[in-house]
Amino acid sequence: MSPAVRIEALTRAFAGRVVLDGIDLAIQPGEFVALIGRSGCGKSTLLRAIAGLDDGVAGGGTVEAPRSKAILFQDSRLLPWERVLSNVTLGLAAADAEPRARRVLAAVGLEGREDAWPGTLSGGEQQRVALARALVREPALLLADEPFGALDALTRLRMHALLAALVARHRPTVLLVTHDVDEALTLADRILVMDQGRITRDLPIALPPPRRRSDAGFDALRGLLLNALGVPEHA
């Protein structure tokens, strides 16, 4: 099977500083990969390269990714002058765009909020709209750049469960950038650790879903990843 994403010898530099240093990576169709690492290690730069959002940046290498892709950012990036339904269907020309959007909004728990203004929604609701906007396009690749980082802890846990359920239903390939080791362990089939522009650890996660922090093996994997990040387990 051909990889959904294939990267070879990828380099990127900003103002003479190397941010990605010869990245090689293959992600299989339907695989959920989490990318973790310290701030400034190159996680978001790698995601933007896969998304095709880094035109004009110095560097080289090969990036192959599906044309059908969607991106979730930390902020929802909703248009405040458009209602929820219009935000979800924005840019869709298909005749069935509106009924599809209504179905996806129901799937993310926002049935009945189609005519709401973004400013009347909570942060978690806004991110659910952003998730609906991504999934209504039925992307082959979903790129998520710390999409839950600004949410409170309880809302973040609810979003983890929602994302896991929707990914299981729609089966896109997913690349999630996160600082949160527990988030990565809860959601991903495979976790990559980045440091100084390189992938330093590639760890398959064999725990069956749905995952809980009380599961046998969760703490051991958490400790392994924290050590890979240079963080003492009991710090």
N, C-alpha and C positions, 0 to 999 in steps of 0.2 A: 504494500500500500504506500502510495506517495505521501510525504508529509503535507499537512495543511500549511505549515510555515517552515520555510527552510532559510537559514542564515549561514553565510560562510564568510569568514575573515572580515567581519564588520568592524569598522573603525569610525569614530566620530571625535572631533576636537572642537573646542570653543576657545577663542583667544589664545591659541597655542597650547591649551591644556587638554591632554587626551582624556576623554570621558568614556569611550568604548574602545577596548584594546584587543582587537582580533577575536570577536565573538563568533563561535560556531554553535548552531542550535537547530534542532528539528523538533517540531511539535506535530503530533499525529492528529488526524481528523477526530473530533469529538473529545479530545483530551482537555482536561482542566489543569492548567499549569499556573502556579503562583510564583511570583518573583519577589524575593525579600532581600533586604540589605540596608545598610546605614544610609542616611541622607547623603546625597551627592555621589553615590556609588555608580550611578548610571542607569538605574531601573527605568525611570520615566523617559530617559533619552532612548533606550532600547525600544520601549513601547511606541514612542513617537516615530521611530524609524520604521517599525513594522506598519504603523498606520499611514505612513507616507506623509507625515506632517513636518518633515525636517529638510525640505528643499533648500538648497543653498548652503547647508552646513558642511564644513570641511570633513572629509573622510572618504572611505571606500568600502568595498566588499559587496556582497550579494544579499538581497532581501527578496524572497518570494513569499507572497501571501495572497489569500483570496481577494478578489475585487469586492466581493460581498462582505463588508465588515461594518461594525458599529462600535462606537466608543462611549464609555461611561467615564465622566470626570468626577473629581471630588465635589464640585458644585454642580447642580443639576443643569445649569445653562438653559433654563426655560425662558421663553420670551414672555415678559410680564404683561404685554399688551394682547396676548393671545390666550384664549381659554384652554383648559387642559386638553380637550379633544383635538383642538387645532394644533397644539404643541406636538401631540403624538403623530398626527398625520402630516406634519410639515414636510413638504418636498415629495410626498407620495402621490403619484399620478394614477395609480391603479383604481379602477372603478369600484373595487370592494374595499378601498382604504378605510372608510369610516366604519363599516361593520367589523373589519379586522381590528381596528383600534379599540372599539368598544369591547371586543372579546378579550384583548390583552389587558385593558384597564380593569376588567372584571377579574382577570387572573391575578393581578397584583393588588387586589383588594380595594379598588377605587371605583367600583360600579356606583353610579349615581353622582359622581363628582365630575362628570365630563364637562359641565358648563362652569365649573369653578375657575376663579382666577388664581394663577400661581401664588400670588401674595397672600392668599387666604389659607394656604396649605402649610402644614408643619414641614420641617426639614426632611423627615422620613418620607412623608407623602410626596414631596417634590422629587426625591430620589426614586420613588416608585414610578412616578410619571416618566422620569428619564429612562428607567429600565424598560417601561412599556414602549417608549419611543424607539429604543434600540431593538427590542424583540419583534416589534410589528414589522420590521424590515426583513425578518427571518434571515439574519446574517449567518454566513458560514463561519465567521470569526468575530468574537466579542472581545474587545480590549477594554480593560477596566483599570483606571489609574486612581487607586485609593478611593473608590467611590463611596465608602462608608466612613471615612476618616473624620468627618466633621459631625457625625451623629453621636448621640448619647449612647451609653453602653447597652441599654435595653433595646433601643431601636435598632442598634447595629446587629444584635443577636436575631431579632425578627427578620432583618434584611438578609442575614446569612441563610436562614431557613427558606425564605422566599426565593432567593437566587438559586439555591441548590435545587429546589423543586422545579423551577422554571427551566434551568439548564438540563435537568433530567428529562423534561418533557420535549424541549426543542432541540437538544443535542448539538449546539454549536461548539466549535473549538473555542476555548477561553484562555486568555492570558490576563491574570490579575496581578497588579503591582500593589504591594502592601508593606507596611512596617510591622504588621501585627502577626506574630508567629502563630497564635491560636487561630486567627482568622484563616491563615493559609492551611493549617492542619485540618480545620473543620471542612473546608471546601475543596481542596485540590487533590488531584490524582498524583501530582508530582510537584515538588518544590525545588526551585533553583535559588541558590544563594549567590548574590553578587558582592564583589568587593573590588574597589579601585578599577572599575571598568571591565572586570572579567567575571565569568561564572566559575565559582570556586567549589560549588557542591551541587550535585544533581541527585535528588533523593525521591525515589518512588514511594508513594504512601499507600500501603496495602490495607489500611483500616476500612472496614465496610461502612457504607452510609446507612442511616444518618449517624454522624459522629458526635460524641459528647466528650467533654474533658475528663469525665470519670471513666472513659473506656480504657480497658487494659491496653497498654502500649502507647497511649497518648502522651503521658508524661515523659516516657523514654525518648520519643521522637522530638518532643519539645526541648528536652535537654540537649539532644544532639544538634538541633538547629541553633539553639542559643550559643552553644560552644562554637559552632561554625561562624556565628556572627561576632564572636569574641566577647560574649556576655556570660559571666559566671551564672550557673543555673539558679543559685540562691541569692543573687545580688539584689 
